[in-house]
Amino acid sequence: MDGLDHPVGIQTYQLVRDKLKLLYPAVIHHTPSTAEYAMNVAIVNAVNKQLRDQGYPKNPMTDVTAYYELKNNQRGVLSLTLWNYAFSGGAHGLTIQNALTFNTETGKAYALKDLFKPGSDYVGKLSEIILAEIKLRDIPLLVDFKEIRPDQDFYIADKSLVIYFQVYELAAYVYGFLYFPISVYAIQDIIAEDGPLGKMFS
């Protein structure tokens, strides 16, 4: 196995304050150190943005629990999701989930467009697959879904690209997050070979 297949070291940090319980990941003992630094800065910025978006600490009523899930840590690609649940009173709280996918050699964070060949209609192709899946699963939508956003939320899990939608983005609260796993083989013709999905074929 080549060096690319080595997973990066991840350490979990915990921060507990009044009305806050936070678990977040950090990349450790990684070379190059510039890549480690870039990934950790991006993670901390994303965690802080979630806290602000959920009204913490501005709203004294807001109680927050935050954690993360590791989705892919192989072949030079680190993909993880950050979860943030906030309760400020009322019937139920709200959870937001943001994903980060990195090139572990450079520390670069990928946007959805970076996964595909330049100029390819990835929005159209992915939207078509998702529309068919919505019909198949008979999900009642709150909105008339036509296509994903060019920067739609995603993560990578082994040989799948998982496109997902926030709570309320497409359907009622009871449906929670809607996930659409798409096999890399279904979109092979538009995948950028040097991108993170391209690496999953090797």
N, C-alpha and C positions, 0 to 999 in steps of 0.2 A: 504494500500500500504506500502511496506517496504521502508526502507531508500534508497535502491538502485535506486529507481525510481526518486529521487530528481535530477533535473538538476543542473549543476554547474553554479555559477555566472560568467558571462562573461562581461568584460568591454572593450570598444573599445578605443584605443589610436590613436591619429592622429599626424603625423609628416609631416610638410610642409617645404620644403626648395626649393631653386632654382632648377628647373627641377625634383622635387620629390614631389609626393603627396602620402602619405602612411597611410593606416588605418590597424591596426593590433589588434588582440584580446589578452586579458590576462585573466586568471582565477583568480577570487578574492573571498575572504572570504570563502576559502575552507579548510576543514579538511580531512585528515591530511595535515599540511602545507608542509610536504616533497613532497607530491604528487602535490600540487599546484606549488611548486618551480620547480619540474622536468618538468611539462607540459609547464610552462612559458619559461624555458630555451630552451626547444625543439622548441617552436614556434619562439622565437627570433632568434635562430640559423638558422632555415629554412627561415625566412624572409631575414636575412642577406645573406644567400647563394644565394637566388634568385636575390638579388641586384647585387651581384658579377657576377653571371652567365649571367646577362643581360648587364654587362659592366658598371654598375654604382658604384662609380663615376669616374671610370678610363677614360671612353670615355666622353669628355665634350659635345658631341652632343646628348648624350642619355637622353631622357625625360621619366621618369617612373611614372606610376600610379599603386598603389598596394592596394588590399583590400582582404577581406576574406568572406567566406560563411559558415554558420553553417549547418551541415548535420544531425547530431544526437547528442542529449544531454539528454539522458535518460538511465535508467537501468545500470548505472555505466560505460557507454561508451560515450566518447566525440569524435566526428568525424567532422573535418572541412577541408575546402580547402583554400589554400592561392593562390591568383592570382597576377600576376605581368605582366603588359603590358609596353613594352619599345619601344620607337620610336627613331630611330637614322637617319632619312631621308630615302628616297627611297619610294617604292610604298605603303608599309604598315609596321606597326610595328610587333612585335612578342609577344604573350602572353604565359607565362608558368604557369602551375597550379600544385601545390604540395599539397598532402593531408596528414593529420596527424590524427591518431586514437589512443586514449588513454584509458587505464584503469584508471578511476577517483579515485579509491581507493588507487592505488599504484603510479600513474603517469607514469607507463610504456607505451611506445609507441609501438604499434603492427606493425610487419612486416606481409606481406601477408601470409607467411607460418604459423604464429602463430594462424591463424584463423581455421586451419585444424588439424585433427588427425595426429600425427607423422607417417611418412611413407606413408601417402595417396598420390595418384597421383593427387594432386589438380591442377597442371599445365595442365595435360592432360584433366581433366574433364572440367575445365573452358575454355580451348582453344577450345574444341569440341563445347561447347555452343556458344562461340563467333564466331567461323567459320560459324556455321549454321545461325547465326544472320547476319553476313556480306553478305552471299549469299541471305538471305531473303530481306535485305534492298538494295541489289544490289549496294554496295559501291565499286567504282573502286579504287583499292589499288595501291600504289606506290611501294610496296614491296610484295614479296610472303610470306604471313603470314602463319606460321605453328603453332606456339604456343606463348603464353605470356611469358614474363620474369618471373622467380621465384619471383622477387621483383617488379612486375608490379604495377603501380599506382592504388590505390583503395580508396574508402571511403565507409562508412556504412550509409544507409539512411533507418531508420525504419527496415522493414523486408527484405531489399535488400542489397546485396553486389554489389557495382557499380565499375566495372573495367573500366578504361578509358585510352586513348592514347593521348599523346601530339600532338599538331599541327605538321603536317609533319611526324609523327612517322609511320603512316599507309597510309594516304591519303593526297591529295592536300590541300593547304591552305584554299580553299573555304569550305572544310568540317569541318574546325575547330577541336575542341576536339571531339573524338568519344567515346561515352558512351555506356556501355553494362550493364544494370541493371539485376542482376540475383537474383531471389527469393531464400530466404534461404531454402525453401521447395524443390527446384530443386537440392540442393547439401547437403541435410540434412544428408546423410549417411557418409560424410567425415568431417563434421563440428566438431571442438573440442568443447565439451560441456561446458568447463570452459572458452572458449574464447569469444570474443565480439559477434560473430554471435550466439553462443550457448545461450547467455543471451537474445537474441531477441525472443526466443521461450517461455520464461516464462510468 
